[in-house]
Amino acid sequence: MILIGVLAVIFVAFLVVVNLLDNKSLNGIKAKKVGNGQHGTARWATKTEIKRTFIPLPFEPELWRQGKNLPTVQGTVVGCRGSGRRTT
């Protein structure tokens, strides 16, 4: 009987802590009028922003597979420029 009482007290304490710490509801979000930043703020990056953000690397997979001329930076390929058989 004592064990059940202790477990009940622990359970109630747990519920109180959860309700106090995890009060994440959508009721506190203020409604905004349309046009107040929710839509229509996307734009294309400028050439300056692209140069500042991305690093151009020569695309040489054959040399990379041989362990030669490996890039010193890591990342994701986001684009490719090429003319004929040469791709950069």
Backbone hydrogen bonds in HBPLUS format (Angstrom, degrees):
<---DONOR---> <-ACCEPTOR-->    atom                        ^
c    i                          cat <-CA-CA->   ^        H-A-AA   ^      H-
h    n   atom  resd res      DA  || num        DHA   H-A  angle D-A-AA Bond
n    s   type  num  typ     dist DA aas  dist angle  dist       angle   num
A0005-GLY N   A0001-MET O   3.09 MM   4  6.38 155.5  2.15 145.3 151.9     1
A0006-VAL N   A0002-ILE O   2.90 MM   4  6.19 157.6  1.95 153.2 159.1     2
A0007-LEU N   A0003-LEU O   2.96 MM   4  6.15 161.6  1.99 147.4 152.6     3
A0008-ALA N   A0004-ILE O   2.93 MM   4  6.10 150.4  2.02 143.7 152.0     4
A0009-VAL N   A0005-GLY O   3.02 MM   4  6.27 156.0  2.08 146.9 152.7     5
A0010-ILE N   A0006-VAL O   2.97 MM   4  6.22 159.6  2.01 150.8 156.4     6
A0011-PHE N   A0007-LEU O   2.91 MM   4  6.06 156.8  1.97 144.8 151.4     7
A0012-VAL N   A0008-ALA O   2.98 MM   4  6.17 160.0  2.02 148.8 153.6     8
A0013-ALA N   A0009-VAL O   2.94 MM   4  6.11 159.2  1.98 147.3 153.5     9
A0014-PHE N   A0010-ILE O   2.88 MM   4  6.06 152.9  1.95 146.6 154.3    10
A0015-LEU N   A0011-PHE O   2.99 MM   4  6.27 157.0  2.04 147.7 153.3    11
A0016-VAL N   A0012-VAL O   3.00 MM   4  6.24 155.2  2.06 148.3 155.0    12
A0017-VAL N   A0013-ALA O   2.97 MM   4  6.20 162.9  2.00 150.9 155.1    13
A0018-VAL N   A0014-PHE O   2.92 MM   4  6.11 163.5  1.95 152.9 157.5    14
A0019-ASN N   A0015-LEU O   3.01 MM   4  6.12 160.6  2.04 145.6 150.8    15
A0020-LEU N   A0016-VAL O   3.00 MM   4  6.16 146.0  2.12 145.5 154.8    16
A0021-LEU N   A0017-VAL O   2.95 MM   4  6.02 163.4  1.97 155.1 158.8    17
A0022-ASP N   A0018-VAL O   2.95 MM   4  5.57 153.6  2.02 142.7 149.7    18
A0029-ILE N   A0026-LEU O   3.42 MM   3  5.71 166.5  2.44 108.9 112.8    19
A0036-ASN N   A0033-LYS O   3.24 MM   3  5.84 137.6  2.43 141.6 140.4    20
A0050-ILE N   A0046-THR O   2.99 MM   4  6.28 154.9  2.05 151.7 159.0    21
A0051-LYS N   A0047-LYS O   2.97 MM   4  6.18 161.9  2.01 148.6 153.1    22
A0052-ARG N   A0048-THR O   2.98 MM   4  6.16 150.0  2.08 144.1 152.5    23
A0053-THR N   A0049-GLU O   2.98 MM   4  6.03 142.0  2.12 141.7 151.0    24
A0054-PHE N   A0050-ILE O   2.92 MM   4  5.81 173.7  1.92 156.8 158.9    25
A0064-TRP N   A0060-GLU O   3.03 MM   4  6.25 159.8  2.07 153.8 160.3    26
A0065-ARG N   A0061-PRO O   2.90 MM   4  6.05 153.2  1.97 147.4 152.8    27
A0066-GLN N   A0063-LEU O   3.04 MM   3  5.12 132.5  2.27  97.7 111.0    28
A0068-LYS N   A0063-LEU O   2.86 MM   5  5.06 159.6  1.90 151.5 144.7    29
A0067-GLY N   A0064-TRP O   2.94 MM   3  4.90 154.3  2.01 101.4 109.6    30
A0088-THR N   A0081-ARG O   2.70 MM   7  5.37 162.0  1.73 164.6 171.1    31
A0083-SER N   A0086-ARG O   2.91 MM   3  5.59 159.6  1.95 165.3 170.1    32
A0086-ARG N   A0083-SER O   3.28 MM   3  5.59 148.3  2.39 134.7 129.2    33
